[in-house]
C-alpha cells in the first residue's frame, strides 16, 4: 500500500480501471469527436481495419483537427445556436436581459364582480329590441366620465376596493373608463371608451346598454366622429353652469346632420345650490335657458326641423343629474317617486304638469296656467327643485340627531357611523337612498333612442355604399343573426403592452365567432380596384368593457364587438365580410368617416439616432391607426411629417410615439401649419402648354370659385359621381351657373371631394369633342396632380376653377398618350394659376374663452399680438362667467393657450377649433419685398415670408419662376408686353 505514494504523499501507483476511466485528465485525442460515435470496442475495431478507400496514414492539417465539440454536438441537432464575437454587445446591455412586461393601460386583473349575471348579458345580446347603442358626448369637464362612473358603480360591485383607498386617493374621481396613462395623469379623456352594461328600467325590465364614453376636449373630436358611426342615438351631457360650449355646439350640429336622435342630460345640478346659491325659482330659469340654448343650435342647423327634434323635459328626452352625488332623474321617474309615496297620484299625468308655465296653487291644490294665489309657484319649482334644495340643506347643516329624524320621515336610514363621515360622503349616501338607481335615464334611452333593429335601415341609407335591394342589405336591415357576416370597424384600440391593436366595430349582420375567415375591405376598396383587400382570420371575440374584456364564443348582429387578429391591414375604418357571399353577391364597404374638423397643426420628426429610423416608421404607422384624424406623410424633402388638430392632440401623439409605440428619443421641429394656394382674379391671358412631342396643345384659364362652392363639395352636398344632370341642376339652382357650364364639369380635384373644379369650356365648332373625350381621363389626372401640390410652395390648391379653353390634338392615338398629356395638363394648370393673381391661404382657429369678467381684456391684448381679433363677448346667463369668441391664425396660435392662462392667472379656459381658410395678406410673388432675418415681416409681406420659408423647409428652389411653366415663346411675348413686370 505504501508503494502507491511518494515521500510527499503524492499518488504514484496505478489506479484501477474504473477509476482511470472516471478521471478528468484525458488525452487530447479524447476531444476529437466523430460524426457517429459508437461503442469503445467498435472504435478499436475500426482502428485495426485497413481503409481501402484512402490512405490510412493521411496527414491531417492543423486547421482540420477538431479539438472541441461543436455546438450542435453539445446541444443536439434541433437547437438553434448563435456564436458572437467577444465585443459584439455593448456593456450597457445585459447579456441576458430581464423579461420586461410592458403595460401602458390600466386593466383589471380578473373580471370584476358585477350585480348582474354575465350569462344573462350574453343572452340579452340575442334580442336586438332589448339593446341600445348610445354615445355620451359633450364639452370638456361637463361630467361624461363621472356619469359613466355612476353607471359603473350601479352595476359593478367594486365599493369594497374603493373603501381601501385613503388620503388624497379617496377623494379622487373613479374615472373607470380612463385607462390610458395620460388620461389618468391629466384628468381628461383622450380615447373613446366602450362599456356594455345591463341596466333596469323603472318597470324592472332589463336592457343591454352599449355606451361609448367620448372625450370632451375640442382637439379630440375625431374620436367623437368615430364613435357616432356605431351608435343609434346620442346622450348629450351639458354642465348646468357653463351651458352650451363650443364643442357641445359642433357635436349637436354633427349629430343633427347625421340624423341621429338626441337626448339631453343636464349635469352638475348641485352647482346651482352649492356654488351659485341660486334660489329655486332662478334655478328653474337657468335650466330652461340651457335647454333653449341646445334647441337653438338644433334649429339653426336645420331650419324648420327644430320643432320635430325639440328637447324638452315634458317630452321625456331631458334628464337632470348630479354625477358626483350619484343621482339622475327625468320628470316621469320623479313623478313615480311621488306616486310610490301617495298611491292616488297618476305618475304619467303628474309628470306632464311638472314643466313649463304650469303653476301649483297650494290653497286650492290645483294646477293652473297662471299663478293666481300669492304663494303659487311653478310646479317644477314646488315639486322638484324645493325638495332637492331642502334635502341638501338639511343634510349639510343639521346635527346627526336632528338629521336622523328628518331622514326617517323620507324613509332613509343610515348606520350611526355614517352620520359622522365627511359632509360630501354623507350627502352622497343620502342622495343614493333618496333617488335610487338611474332608472329614469334608462327609461329615457329606451323610449327616445331606437334599438339596433329600428336604427339599421337609417344606418344603411346614410353610410352603406352598396345597393339596398340585395340579400346582404336585407340581412343587415333585419339584424339577422344567421345572415352573412358583416362587421363595420370604426376604431382601433391598442393592447395593454401597445404591441398590437384590437379592432372595435358593430356587427351589422350574422354572428362573429373566433376562427372565422373574413375579407377585410379597407377605405379604398371598390369593385373596380380590389387592392385594399386582405384575407384574415378572427382570432378572438370579446365584449369590450374598457378596463377588462369579456371573452365570448360569438357576438350576434346589433352589438359591438372587439376583435383580435384582423387589425394588420386596417388603418382607420374597415368592413369585414365573408370570403364568399351568398349567390356570389358583390361586397360593398361603409363610407369612411366624415370628420367635423381638419388636421392643420404640423410638426416634422426624426430620430436622434439615425439607425432607429425603421423603429420610428413603425411607430408612425401605429400612431396613424390609433388616432382617427392624424395624418403621417413624407414630404418631398424626405422629412416625416405628422398632422394633428391642435397642441394637446399633438402632445399626446408625440408621447405615444416616444413611449408606447417606439420607445426612442425624437427630434421634433417647431410647429408649423398646412397652407393652401388660391387665386383672386381670372387669368390675365389664356395660357397654353405644348406636349414634349410638340403635337398637342392645351389652353387653360384659372379663376376663383364662388364663395361656398368649396365647402359644399367638401360637405358632400354635391358629388361628381352623381348623374351629370343632378350636378348641373345643383350649380344652376344654387349658384346661378348656366346649363351648359354646369353640365360640362369634368372633375373635382385633387380627389372626388376636392375644393377645385375642372370644366370643359371648349366649343364643338372649334374642337373635335369625340377626340377630346379620348384624353379626358389623362387631363383629369394632370389636373388632380396639379391641384394636389400647387406651384407656390407645393401645398394643395383650393377654391379655383380651371377652364379648358382650347385643345389641339394629334390625330394618331400614339402621340397623345398619358405620358404626353398628364404633365402638359399640369403645366397648363400651373401657368394659368400663376397668371391669375395667386394668393396663399392659411387655416384660422375659432378661439372661445370662458372666464370671469376681469379676464376679458387680457384676451383682447393677447389676440392683438398674434394677428387675431375678438368677434363677440358677453356674459353667460345666470353665472359670473363671460364667453368671448375670436379668430386667430393657426400659425400664430402656438403657445396661445398658455399665454392666456398666464395673463388671467389660470382663471379662464380656452378652446381652439379649426374654423376656416383665410387669404394671407400680401402678394406671395412680389419680389420687391425685402425680408430681413430675425425681423418680423410687415403685414403686407406676410404671404411672401410664408412662401419663401415653406419652400426653404421643403428643399425647393428659393423662388417661384413663371418661366418654368410657360412655353418659351409665350413667356417671351409676355415679357415684351410688360405683363410680367414684378414677377
NORTA-V810087 format. One record per residue. N is the residue number from 1. RES is the residue in one letter. PSI is psi in radians with two decimals (NA if undefined). OMEGA is omega as a letter, one per 40 degrees, with the letter a starting at -180 (none if undefined). Layout:
# NORTA-V810087
N|RES|PSI|OMEGA + N|RES|PSI|OMEGA
This chain:
# NORTA-V810087
1|X|-0.64|a + 2|X|-0.39|a + 3|X|-0.28|a + 4|X|-0.28|a + 5|X|2.55|i + 6|X|-3.08|a + 7|X|-0.31|i + 8|X|0.02|i + 9|X|0.16|i + 10|X|2.46|a + 11|X|2.11|a + 12|X|-0.10|a + 13|X|3.05|i + 14|X|2.38|i + 15|X|2.81|i + 16|X|2.82|a + 17|X|-0.74|a + 18|X|-0.65|i + 19|X|-0.68|a + 20|X|-0.69|a + 21|X|-0.43|a + 22|X|-0.27|a + 23|X|2.67|a + 24|X|-0.30|a + 25|X|1.08|i + 26|X|2.86|a + 27|X|2.95|a + 28|X|-0.53|a + 29|X|-0.38|i + 30|X|-0.39|a + 31|X|-0.10|i + 32|X|2.00|a + 33|X|2.45|i + 34|X|2.78|i + 35|X|-0.74|i + 36|X|1.98|a + 37|X|2.22|i + 38|X|-2.87|i + 39|X|2.88|i + 40|X|-0.65|a + 41|X|-0.70|i + 42|X|-0.69|a + 43|X|-0.77|i + 44|X|-0.70|a + 45|X|-0.70|a + 46|X|-0.63|a + 47|X|-0.58|a + 48|X|-0.49|a + 49|X|2.60|i + 50|X|2.28|i + 51|X|1.99|a + 52|X|-0.51|a + 53|X|-0.45|a + 54|X|2.97|a + 55|X|2.31|a + 56|X|-0.39|a + 57|X|0.60|a + 58|X|2.49|i + 59|X|2.18|i + 60|X|2.13|i + 61|X|2.73|a + 62|X|-0.76|a + 63|X|-0.28|i + 64|X|-0.21|a + 65|X|2.50|i + 66|X|1.89|a + 67|X|-0.47|a + 68|X|2.64|a + 69|X|2.60|i + 70|X|2.85|a + 71|X|-0.60|a + 72|X|-0.65|i + 73|X|-0.54|a + 74|X|-0.85|a + 75|X|-0.16|a + 76|X|2.79|a + 77|X|-0.41|a + 78|X|0.13|a + 79|X|2.27|i + 80|X|2.17|a + 81|X|2.63|a + 82|X|2.14|i + 83|X|2.17|a + 84|X|2.71|i + 85|X|2.90|a + 86|X|-0.74|a + 87|X|0.49|a + 88|X|-0.42|a + 89|X|2.29|a + 90|X|2.71|a + 91|X|-0.46|a + 92|X|-0.29|a + 93|X|2.19|a + 94|X|2.60|a + 95|X|-0.83|i + 96|X|1.79|a + 97|X|2.49|i + 98|X|2.60|i + 99|X|2.08|a + 100|X|2.26|i + 101|X|1.87|a + 102|X|2.50|i + 103|X|2.01|a + 104|X|-0.05|i + 105|X|2.70|i + 106|X|2.24|i + 107|X|2.63|i + 108|X|2.43|i + 109|X|-0.79|i + 110|X|3.05|i + 111|X|2.13|a + 112|X|2.67|i + 113|X|2.40|i + 114|X|2.81|a + 115|X|0.25|i + 116|X|2.84|i + 117|X|2.27|i + 118|X|-0.51|i + 119|X|-0.67|i + 120|X|-0.67|i + 121|X|-0.76|i + 122|X|-0.53|i + 123|X|-0.69|i + 124|X|-0.49|a + 125|X|-0.31|i + 126|X|-0.09|a + 127|X|1.54|a + 128|X|-0.54|a + 129|X|-0.27|i + 130|X|0.04|a + 131|X|2.56|i + 132|X|2.24|i + 133|X|1.96|a + 134|X|2.80|i + 135|X|2.37|i + 136|X|2.01|a + 137|X|2.82|i + 138|X|-3.09|a + 139|X|2.95|i + 140|X|2.35|i + 141|X|0.51|i + 142|X|0.03|i + 143|X|0.46|i + 144|X|-0.84|a + 145|X|-0.64|i + 146|X|-0.66|i + 147|X|-0.69|i + 148|X|-0.71|i + 149|X|-0.69|a + 150|X|-0.76|i + 151|X|-0.60|i + 152|X|-0.76|i + 153|X|-0.56|a + 154|X|-0.56|a + 155|X|-0.37|a + 156|X|2.41|a + 157|X|1.24|a + 158|X|0.27|a + 159|X|-0.62|a + 160|X|-0.57|i + 161|X|-0.64|a + 162|X|-0.57|a + 163|X|-0.38|i + 164|X|-0.33|i + 165|X|2.59|i + 166|X|2.98|i + 167|X|-2.43|a + 168|X|-0.66|a + 169|X|-0.47|a + 170|X|-0.61|a + 171|X|-0.22|a + 172|X|2.62|i + 173|X|2.60|a + 174|X|-0.80|a + 175|X|0.96|a + 176|X|-0.55|a + 177|X|0.00|i + 178|X|1.74|a + 179|X|-0.30|i + 180|X|2.52|a + 181|X|-0.62|i + 182|X|-0.61|a + 183|X|-0.70|a + 184|X|-0.70|a + 185|X|-0.70|a + 186|X|-0.26|i + 187|X|0.41|i + 188|X|2.69|i + 189|X|2.40|i + 190|X|-0.61|a + 191|X|2.66|i + 192|X|2.48|a + 193|X|2.09|a + 194|X|2.55|i + 195|X|2.38|i + 196|X|2.04|a + 197|X|2.54|i + 198|X|2.02|a + 199|X|2.63|a + 200|X|2.48|i + 201|X|3.10|a + 202|X|-0.36|i + 203|X|0.00|i + 204|X|0.18|a + 205|X|2.35|a + 206|X|2.44|i + 207|X|2.57|i + 208|X|1.98|i + 209|X|1.99|i + 210|X|1.97|a + 211|X|2.37|i + 212|X|2.12|i + 213|X|2.04|a + 214|X|2.74|i + 215|X|2.69|a + 216|X|-0.19|a + 217|X|2.46|a + 218|X|-0.42|a + 219|X|-0.26|a + 220|X|0.51|i + 221|X|-0.26|i + 222|X|-0.59|i + 223|X|-0.65|a + 224|X|-0.77|a + 225|X|-0.70|i + 226|X|-0.62|a + 227|X|-0.73|a + 228|X|-0.28|i + 229|X|-0.48|a + 230|X|-0.10|a + 231|X|2.89|i + 232|X|-0.12|a + 233|X|2.92|a + 234|X|2.39|i + 235|X|1.93|a + 236|X|2.14|a + 237|X|2.15|a + 238|X|2.31|i + 239|X|2.22|a + 240|X|-0.50|a + 241|X|-0.86|a + 242|X|-0.48|i + 243|X|-2.67|a + 244|X|1.99|i + 245|X|-3.12|a + 246|X|-0.73|a + 247|X|-0.63|i + 248|X|-0.76|a + 249|X|-0.82|a + 250|X|-0.52|i + 251|X|-0.73|i + 252|X|-0.83|a + 253|X|-0.78|a + 254|X|-0.79|a + 255|X|-0.68|a + 256|X|-0.74|i + 257|X|-0.53|i + 258|X|0.01|i + 259|X|0.73|i + 260|X|2.32|i + 261|X|2.43|a + 262|X|2.44|i + 263|X|2.76|a + 264|X|2.35|i + 265|X|2.02|i + 266|X|1.94|a + 267|X|2.95|i + 268|X|0.74|a + 269|X|-0.49|a + 270|X|-0.27|i + 271|X|-0.51|i + 272|X|-0.61|a + 273|X|-0.88|a + 274|X|-0.56|a + 275|X|-1.06|a + 276|X|-0.36|a + 277|X|0.74|a + 278|X|2.46|i + 279|X|2.72|a + 280|X|-0.68|a + 281|X|-0.74|i + 282|X|-0.63|i + 283|X|-0.64|i + 284|X|-0.78|a + 285|X|-0.60|i + 286|X|-0.79|i + 287|X|-0.75|a + 288|X|-0.70|a + 289|X|-0.74|a + 290|X|-0.75|a + 291|X|-0.70|a + 292|X|-0.59|i + 293|X|-0.77|i + 294|X|-0.79|a + 295|X|-0.58|i + 296|X|-0.75|i + 297|X|-0.70|i + 298|X|-0.78|a + 299|X|-0.71|a + 300|X|-0.51|a + 301|X|-0.83|i + 302|X|1.50|a + 303|X|2.34|i + 304|X|-0.30|a + 305|X|0.05|a + 306|X|-0.66|a + 307|X|-0.69|a + 308|X|-0.61|a + 309|X|0.16|a + 310|X|2.40|i + 311|X|2.25|i + 312|X|2.46|a + 313|X|-0.64|a + 314|X|-0.36|i + 315|X|-0.32|i + 316|X|0.08|a + 317|X|0.31|i + 318|X|2.29|i + 319|X|2.69|i + 320|X|2.36|a + 321|X|2.78|i + 322|X|1.64|a + 323|X|-0.51|a + 324|X|-0.53|i + 325|X|-0.04|i + 326|X|0.57|i + 327|X|2.67|a + 328|X|2.35|i + 329|X|2.74|i + 330|X|2.98|a + 331|X|-0.77|i + 332|X|-0.67|a + 333|X|-0.57|i + 334|X|-0.66|i + 335|X|-0.59|i + 336|X|-0.56|i + 337|X|-0.67|i + 338|X|-0.72|a + 339|X|-0.60|i + 340|X|-0.59|a + 341|X|-0.62|a + 342|X|1.68|a + 343|X|-0.44|a + 344|X|-0.16|a + 345|X|2.31|i + 346|X|1.94|a + 347|X|-0.77|a + 348|X|-0.78|a + 349|X|-0.68|a + 350|X|-0.73|a + 351|X|-0.64|a + 352|X|-0.34|a + 353|X|0.12|a + 354|X|0.11|i + 355|X|2.67|i + 356|X|-2.88|a + 357|X|1.03|i + 358|X|2.13|a + 359|X|2.60|i + 360|X|2.14|i + 361|X|1.94|a + 362|X|-0.53|a + 363|X|-0.91|a + 364|X|-0.07|i + 365|X|0.90|i + 366|X|2.77|i + 367|X|2.34|i + 368|X|2.86|i + 369|X|-0.35|i + 370|X|2.56|i + 371|X|1.83|a + 372|X|-0.83|a + 373|X|2.94|a + 374|X|-0.74|a + 375|X|0.20|a + 376|X|2.48|i + 377|X|2.83|i + 378|X|2.49|a + 379|X|-0.62|a + 380|X|-0.70|i + 381|X|-0.80|a + 382|X|-0.78|a + 383|X|-0.32|a + 384|X|-1.02|a + 385|X|-0.81|a + 386|X|-0.77|i + 387|X|-0.67|i + 388|X|-0.77|i + 389|X|-0.78|a + 390|X|-0.72|i + 391|X|-0.78|a + 392|X|-0.83|a + 393|X|-0.71|i + 394|X|-0.77|a + 395|X|-0.68|a + 396|X|-0.43|a + 397|X|-0.40|a + 398|X|2.69|i + 399|X|2.75|a + 400|X|-0.66|a + 401|X|-0.84|a + 402|X|-0.72|a + 403|X|-0.65|a + 404|X|-0.74|i + 405|X|-0.72|i + 406|X|-0.82|a + 407|X|-0.53|a + 408|X|-0.59|i + 409|X|-0.41|i + 410|X|-0.01|a + 411|X|0.42|i + 412|X|2.21|i + 413|X|2.28|i + 414|X|2.82|i + 415|X|2.63|i + 416|X|-0.65|a + 417|X|-0.51|a + 418|X|-0.42|i + 419|X|-0.37|a + 420|X|0.02|a + 421|X|3.06|i + 422|X|2.60|a + 423|X|-0.68|a + 424|X|-0.76|a + 425|X|-0.74|a + 426|X|-0.77|a + 427|X|-0.71|i + 428|X|-0.76|a + 429|X|-0.73|a + 430|X|-0.80|a + 431|X|-0.69|a + 432|X|-0.72|a + 433|X|-0.61|a + 434|X|-0.84|a + 435|X|-0.45|a + 436|X|-2.76|a + 437|X|3.00|a + 438|X|0.92|a + 439|X|-0.55|i + 440|X|-0.69|i + 441|X|-0.78|a + 442|X|-0.75|i + 443|X|-0.78|a + 444|X|-0.78|a + 445|X|-0.83|a + 446|X|-0.66|a + 447|X|-0.68|a + 448|X|-0.11|i + 449|X|2.25|a + 450|X|2.71|i + 451|X|2.91|i + 452|X|-0.53|i + 453|X|-0.74|a + 454|X|-0.56|a + 455|X|-0.16|a + 456|X|-0.71|a + 457|X|-0.80|a + 458|X|-0.67|a + 459|X|-0.71|i + 460|X|-0.76|a + 461|X|-0.67|a + 462|X|-0.65|a + 463|X|-0.32|a + 464|X|2.34|a + 465|X|-0.24|a + 466|X|3.05|i + 467|X|2.64|a + 468|X|0.17|a + 469|X|0.36|a + 470|X|2.96|i + 471|X|-0.69|a + 472|X|-0.65|i + 473|X|-0.68|i + 474|X|-0.68|i + 475|X|-0.67|i + 476|X|-0.68|a + 477|X|-0.56|a + 478|X|0.15|a + 479|X|0.80|a + 480|X|2.01|a + 481|X|-0.41|a + 482|X|0.08|a + 483|X|-3.06|i + 484|X|2.50|a + 485|X|2.21|i + 486|X|2.14|i + 487|X|2.25|i + 488|X|1.93|a + 489|X|2.21|a + 490|X|-0.02|a + 491|X|2.54|i + 492|X|2.28|i + 493|X|2.33|i + 494|X|2.69|i + 495|X|2.94|a + 496|X|-0.47|i + 497|X|0.13|i + 498|X|0.40|i + 499|X|-0.39|a + 500|X|-2.96|a + 501|X|2.64|i + 502|X|2.54|i + 503|X|2.29|a + 504|X|2.20|a + 505|X|-3.09|a + 506|X|2.30|i + 507|X|1.98|a + 508|X|-0.56|a + 509|X|2.69|i + 510|X|-2.96|i + 511|X|2.21|a + 512|X|2.26|a + 513|X|2.70|i + 514|X|2.53|i + 515|X|-0.07|a + 516|X|2.47|i + 517|X|2.32|i + 518|X|2.75|i + 519|X|2.26|i + 520|X|1.94|a + 521|X|2.04|a + 522|X|-3.08|a + 523|X|-0.47|a + 524|X|0.09|a + 525|X|2.31|i + 526|X|2.95|i + 527|X|-0.53|a + 528|X|-0.59|a + 529|X|1.75|a + 530|X|0.38|a + 531|X|-0.70|a + 532|X|1.00|i + 533|X|2.34|i + 534|X|2.77|i + 535|X|2.32|a + 536|X|2.94|i + 537|X|2.28|i + 538|X|2.12|a + 539|X|-0.64|a + 540|X|2.68|i + 541|X|2.29|a + 542|X|2.76|i + 543|X|2.12|a + 544|X|2.23|i + 545|X|0.52|i + 546|X|-1.29|a + 547|X|-0.23|i + 548|X|2.74|i + 549|X|2.36|a + 550|X|1.95|i + 551|X|2.48|a + 552|X|2.71|a + 553|X|-0.15|i + 554|X|2.61|i + 555|X|2.11|a + 556|X|2.99|a + 557|X|2.55|i + 558|X|-0.15|a + 559|X|2.96|i + 560|X|2.62|a + 561|X|2.56|i + 562|X|2.14|a + 563|X|2.50|i + 564|X|2.54|i + 565|X|-0.08|a + 566|X|0.20|a + 567|X|-0.23|a + 568|X|-0.79|a + 569|X|-0.02|a + 570|X|2.28|i + 571|X|-1.04|i + 572|X|-1.14|i + 573|X|2.88|i + 574|X|2.89|i + 575|X|2.25|i + 576|X|2.25|i + 577|X|2.82|i + 578|X|2.82|i + 579|X|-0.56|i + 580|X|2.18|i + 581|X|2.74|a + 582|X|2.45|a + 583|X|0.41|a + 584|X|0.67|i + 585|X|2.68|i + 586|X|2.54|i + 587|X|2.36|i + 588|X|2.76|a + 589|X|2.94|i + 590|X|2.51|a + 591|X|2.57|i + 592|X|2.71|a + 593|X|2.35|i + 594|X|2.04|a + 595|X|2.78|a + 596|X|0.03|a + 597|X|3.12|a + 598|X|2.70|i + 599|X|1.91|a + 600|X|-0.09|a + 601|X|2.14|a + 602|X|2.31|i + 603|X|2.69|i + 604|X|2.48|a + 605|X|2.60|i + 606|X|2.64|a + 607|X|2.53|i + 608|X|-0.69|i + 609|X|1.93|a + 610|X|-0.48|a + 611|X|-0.22|a + 612|X|0.21|a + 613|X|-0.80|i + 614|X|-0.62|i + 615|X|-0.73|a + 616|X|-0.69|i + 617|X|-0.67|i + 618|X|-0.71|i + 619|X|-0.71|i + 620|X|-0.66|i + 621|X|-0.72|a + 622|X|-0.65|i + 623|X|-0.75|a + 624|X|-0.60|i + 625|X|-0.62|a + 626|X|-0.65|a + 627|X|2.08|a + 628|X|-0.58|a + 629|X|0.08|i + 630|X|2.40|i + 631|X|2.22|i + 632|X|2.34|i + 633|X|2.90|i + 634|X|2.19|i + 635|X|2.96|i + 636|X|-0.59|a + 637|X|-0.13|i + 638|X|-0.08|a + 639|X|2.55|a + 640|X|2.13|a + 641|X|2.43|i + 642|X|2.28|i + 643|X|2.25|i + 644|X|-3.06|a + 645|X|-0.37|a + 646|X|-3.08|a + 647|X|-0.85|a + 648|X|-0.70|i + 649|X|-0.84|a + 650|X|-0.62|i + 651|X|-0.77|i + 652|X|-0.69|i + 653|X|-0.81|a + 654|X|-0.61|i + 655|X|-0.83|a + 656|X|-0.65|i + 657|X|-0.73|a + 658|X|-0.71|a + 659|X|-0.78|a + 660|X|-0.92|a + 661|X|-0.37|a + 662|X|-0.57|a + 663|X|1.12|a + 664|X|2.87|i + 665|X|2.40|a + 666|X|2.65|i + 667|X|2.21|a + 668|X|2.30|a + 669|X|2.93|i + 670|X|2.54|a + 671|X|2.49|i + 672|X|-2.86|a + 673|X|2.90|i + 674|X|2.57|i + 675|X|2.96|i + 676|X|2.81|i + 677|X|2.53|a + 678|X|3.12|i + 679|X|2.72|a + 680|X|-0.11|i + 681|X|3.02|i + 682|X|2.62|a + 683|X|2.43|a + 684|X|-0.56|i + 685|X|2.94|i + 686|X|2.10|a + 687|X|2.25|i + 688|X|2.79|i + 689|X|2.37|i + 690|X|2.55|i + 691|X|2.77|a + 692|X|-0.52|a + 693|X|0.09|i + 694|X|0.32|a + 695|X|-0.17|a + 696|X|2.62|a + 697|X|2.27|i + 698|X|2.24|a + 699|X|2.31|a + 700|X|2.80|i + 701|X|2.41|i + 702|X|2.51|i + 703|X|2.73|a + 704|X|2.61|i + 705|X|2.73|i + 706|X|2.53|i + 707|X|2.33|i + 708|X|-0.40|a + 709|X|-0.80|a + 710|X|-0.76|a + 711|X|-0.67|i + 712|X|-0.72|i + 713|X|-0.77|a + 714|X|-0.54|i + 715|X|0.21|i + 716|X|0.45|i + 717|X|-0.41|i + 718|X|2.45|a + 719|X|2.45|a + 720|X|-0.31|i + 721|X|-0.22|i + 722|X|2.80|i + 723|X|2.57|a + 724|X|-0.56|i + 725|X|-0.70|a + 726|X|-0.73|i + 727|X|-0.80|a + 728|X|-0.75|a + 729|X|-0.68|a + 730|X|-0.85|a + 731|X|-0.53|i + 732|X|-0.80|a + 733|X|-0.69|a + 734|X|-0.50|a + 735|X|0.13|i + 736|X|0.39|i + 737|X|2.63|i + 738|X|2.80|a + 739|X|-0.71|a + 740|X|-0.78|a + 741|X|-0.73|a + 742|X|-0.40|i + 743|X|-0.08|a + 744|X|0.37|i + 745|X|2.22|a + 746|X|-0.66|a + 747|X|2.73|i + 748|X|2.63|a + 749|X|2.78|e + 750|X|-0.30|i + 751|X|-2.95|a + 752|X|-0.30|i + 753|X|0.49|a + 754|X|2.62|a + 755|X|0.58|i + 756|X|2.76|a + 757|X|2.40|i + 758|X|2.19|a + 759|X|2.39|i + 760|X|1.94|a + 761|X|0.36|a + 762|X|2.74|a + 763|X|2.44|i + 764|X|-0.47|a + 765|X|-0.41|a + 766|X|-0.51|a + 767|X|2.42|i + 768|X|1.80|a + 769|X|-0.56|a + 770|X|-0.74|i + 771|X|-0.70|i + 772|X|-0.64|a + 773|X|-0.46|a + 774|X|-0.44|a + 775|X|0.22|a + 776|X|-0.82|a + 777|X|-0.66|a + 778|X|-0.64|i + 779|X|-0.70|i + 780|X|-0.75|i + 781|X|-0.70|i + 782|X|-0.73|i + 783|X|-0.75|a + 784|X|-0.75|i + 785|X|-0.78|a + 786|X|-0.74|a + 787|X|-0.32|i + 788|X|-0.64|i + 789|X|1.85|a + 790|X|3.04|a + 791|X|-0.38|a + 792|X|-0.96|a + 793|X|0.59|i + 794|X|0.65|i + 795|X|2.78|a + 796|X|2.55|i + 797|X|2.57|a + 798|X|2.58|i + 799|X|0.62|a + 800|X|2.46|i + 801|X|2.20|i + 802|X|2.16|a + 803|X|2.21|i + 804|X|2.00|a + 805|X|-0.61|a + 806|X|2.58|i + 807|X|2.26|i + 808|X|2.16|a + 809|X|2.60|i + 810|X|2.51|a + 811|X|-0.50|a + 812|X|2.31|a + 813|X|-0.52|a + 814|X|-0.45|a + 815|X|-0.04|a + 816|X|0.74|i + 817|X|3.07|a + 818|X|-0.64|a + 819|X|-0.48|i + 820|X|-0.80|a + 821|X|-0.75|a + 822|X|-0.96|a + 823|X|-0.50|i + 824|X|-0.75|i + 825|X|-0.68|i + 826|X|-0.76|i + 827|X|-0.63|i + 828|X|-0.71|i + 829|X|-0.82|a + 830|X|-0.81|a + 831|X|-0.75|i + 832|X|-0.59|i + 833|X|-0.80|a + 834|X|-0.33|i + 835|X|0.14|a + 836|X|0.74|a + 837|X|1.23|a + 838|X|2.60|i + 839|X|2.75|i + 840|X|2.48|i + 841|X|2.48|i + 842|X|2.65|i + 843|X|2.57|a + 844|X|2.34|i + 845|X|2.50|i + 846|X|2.25|a + 847|X|2.15|a + 848|X|2.13|a + 849|X|2.36|i + 850|X|2.20|a + 851|X|3.13|i + 852|X|2.88|a + 853|X|-0.64|a + 854|X|-0.07|i + 855|X|-0.12|a + 856|X|-0.75|a + 857|X|-0.57|a + 858|X|-0.66|a + 859|X|-0.70|i + 860|X|-0.79|a + 861|X|-0.86|a + 862|X|-0.69|a + 863|X|-0.73|a + 864|X|-0.57|a + 865|X|-0.28|a + 866|X|0.57|i + 867|X|0.40|a + 868|X|3.06|i + 869|X|2.74|a + 870|X|2.40|i + 871|X|-0.75|a + 872|X|2.69|i + 873|X|2.58|a + 874|X|2.82|a + 875|X|2.65|i + 876|X|2.14|a + 877|X|2.33|i + 878|X|0.16|a + 879|X|2.87|i + 880|X|0.17|a + 881|X|2.72|i + 882|X|2.60|i + 883|X|2.16|a + 884|X|2.29|i + 885|X|2.43|i + 886|X|-3.09|i + 887|X|2.52|i + 888|X|2.30|i + 889|X|2.46|a + 890|X|-0.67|a + 891|X|-0.34|i + 892|X|0.13|a + 893|X|-0.07|a + 894|X|2.15|a + 895|X|0.05|a + 896|X|-0.74|a + 897|X|-0.76|i + 898|X|-0.72|i + 899|X|-0.81|a + 900|X|-0.73|a + 901|X|-0.71|a + 902|X|-0.77|a + 903|X|-0.48|a + 904|X|0.31|a + 905|X|0.64|i + 906|X|0.25|a + 907|X|-0.35|a + 908|X|2.68|i + 909|X|2.51|a + 910|X|2.39|i + 911|X|2.29|i + 912|X|2.12|a + 913|X|2.38|i + 914|X|2.26|a + 915|X|-0.90|a + 916|X|3.01|i + 917|X|2.33|a + 918|X|2.54|a + 919|X|2.30|i + 920|X|2.34|a + 921|X|2.50|i + 922|X|2.80|i + 923|X|2.10|a + 924|X|-0.24|a + 925|X|0.12|a + 926|X|1.82|a + 927|X|-0.18|a + 928|X|-0.30|i + 929|X|2.21|i + 930|X|2.16|i + 931|X|2.18|a + 932|X|2.42|a + 933|X|2.56|i + 934|X|0.24|i + 935|X|2.35|i + 936|X|2.47|i + 937|X|2.59|i + 938|X|2.90|a + 939|X|-0.78|a + 940|X|-0.17|i + 941|X|0.06|a + 942|X|-0.82|a + 943|X|-0.76|i + 944|X|-0.73|a + 945|X|-0.82|a + 946|X|-0.75|a + 947|X|-0.83|a + 948|X|-0.77|a + 949|X|-0.65|i + 950|X|-0.71|i + 951|X|-0.72|i + 952|X|-0.76|a + 953|X|-0.59|a + 954|X|-0.01|i + 955|X|0.45|i + 956|X|2.94|i + 957|X|2.74|a + 958|X|-0.70|a + 959|X|2.84|i + 960|X|2.22|i + 961|X|2.16|a + 962|X|-0.55|a + 963|X|-0.44|a + 964|X|-0.52|a + 965|X|-0.38|a + 966|X|2.64|i + 967|X|2.49|a + 968|X|-0.79|a + 969|X|-0.60|i + 970|X|-0.74|a + 971|X|-0.72|a + 972|X|-0.79|a + 973|X|-0.62|i + 974|X|-0.68|i + 975|X|-0.68|a + 976|X|-0.64|a + 977|X|-0.20|i + 978|X|0.11|a + 979|X|-0.42|a + 980|X|0.21|i + 981|X|2.29|i + 982|X|-0.09|a + 983|X|NA|none
